[in-house]
Amino acid sequence: LLANPTEPPRFPFLLGQRGAESCDMRSSSSSFHTIASFPLDPHEPFYQQYPAMKLGVRESVRHYARLLAPLAERIMAGEPETLEWVLTAPPLYVIPAGANLILREMCDMLRESGRVRRSVDLRYARPNPGSRDITAGGDYAGAGIDARIGNRKSLYEGDWAPQPDPADFRGKAVLVINDINVTGTQQEFIHRMLEHVHPASVHWLYLIQVDAAVGRAHPEVEYSLNHVNLETIEEFAEVLRRTDVDYTPRFIKRLFGHPESVLETLLGSMDKPCLKRLHRLLVEEGAYAGDQNQSGLALLQTYAGE
């Protein structure tokens, strides 16, 4: 295991905005794998199931959860005096991202081992169309630092900002699970949010940590990872035909990113119960009703028979 416990990276371009609000809160960061150079080796075995995990394929989610669960145990064992641990992940509204799915699998594994840990979902206050697009038609995974900061600022400090319950976190040790840390932008905003509910400590556990210099120079590394071994329409269509998928925002963005003629073919390849489940998720999420998704949503509704 390539566990790398360190002090979490701090980013001056964000910290300059915090002023005197910061409090003294114990913190550490660990990862299973580190990316120290770019471009990536597309044949690296560790990356092969990553794109499928981001789309919500359960087999791939479990694969990475099994890798992170022992590290979570090690981190918690490092604070034997702590009686209460809370595990969480980046915020969601209804539809979970890959990191949220990994967290759920990990908690099941930890409970099976007899070490019951409590998990808390951080949730956006209401559906936010901007949470699914870095800009109109854009992609957070390929965005630069300025765009990332603007996007996360709107999510964590705007009307949609999550409002954690202090009773869930005050005085407890928090372990935040995430799939990747590229520039530290999301970590910094989550850190600010958690400061307000006064946990005793916050520990960050990543599947992949991108070297700080690489992340700043090549934020598109995340986009590359999302498409390793899953780049073509044919490869994506294979995922669509599966029934063991918990659909994620990444899955939906990729599906609706195709022209209408291609989208019809893709939807026609999906299992009817899966189409119904996907449609109901999108309606419940409430963030896909914008002009850029209307035709796709209408097609999905037709194929689902809803």
Summary of the structure (lengths in Angstrom):
residues: 306
radius of gyration: 19.1
end to end distance: 46.5
largest distance: 59.1
contacts: 973
relative contact order: 0.17
helix: 50%
strand: 13%
